[in-house]
Amino acid sequence: MSNPGRMASVLLMASLLGASALARADATPLVQPLVPFASTEGFERLARSTAKTDFAPLANQFEAQATIAFCGPTTAAIVLNTLRPSAIAVPRDRSRLRPEDERYLPKSLQLTVPRYTQESVIATGKKTRAQVFGEPSTVDGKVVRDGGYQIRQLDELLKAHNLVTRLVIVEAQSVEADIRRDLIDNLKRPGDVVIVNYQRAAVGQAGGGHISPLAAYDAVTDSVLILDVNPSHYPWVWMPVSTLIRGMRTRDVAENRGYILIETR
């Protein structure tokens, strides 16, 4: 026969644990699921969206990042090619050519096209290619390995390419309604774009910090379309704005993450 006192203790402990678990759940809301763009629901959201002026121009210039450290440069290249589609003065990037590629072609033939690439955009910014790949550098007086790009470093890169930017760091006290308005207003206007920097783990994905452009907003579900520049592993998704803000309100090397509103001069 069971011991009544022991049974009562077990029930009390279970009750306390349940209450504790409930409190934790209330304190940390579950991340809402992300909806793949390549789904019936994903297409429906884009079709009914009234804030999608950036979708076609960005999709037309989209390319996938070549290395895990290139989400920032890839996003910068997409943005530059979107805002300056006829930039014939852009240097031709020959880094993807091999010496033998031109062996049988006329010497006067140009194999490359005038276009910003994820490799070429780096040279204009302060951060070197070696630092992007982890060469130690000094950040806030400390020597660190700072691979990839922090959002402020990417903002400096975009400004170096003569773009007009407004960088917003999403702090703990940042007002969600202000952030939402910034994103929606940008996605409604032609001729400007917005890119975001968030932590994947905070939005329900595996991985660390990431940068990609936004392409549309769906008011019915209060979600934005992220054109993830690593589509082989993370296809384009609709992400609730509140989830995205949670991902931006996370600490990077020197400060929190955030977003950049960009336009040409």
Protein Blocks (a to p, Z undefined) as FASTA:
>chain_A
ZZfklmmmmmmmmmmmmmmmmmmmmmmccddddddfkbfklmmmmmmpcblklmmmmmmm
gccdfbfklmmmmmmmmmmmmmmmmlmkbccdfklpcfklmmmgcfklcfbdcdddfklm
mmmmmbdfklmnopacdeehiacddehjdfklmmmmmmmnopacddddddfklcfklmmm
mmmmmmmpghiacdddddfklnopacdddddddfbdcfklopacdddfblmlmccddddf
klmmmmmmpccfklccdddddddZZ
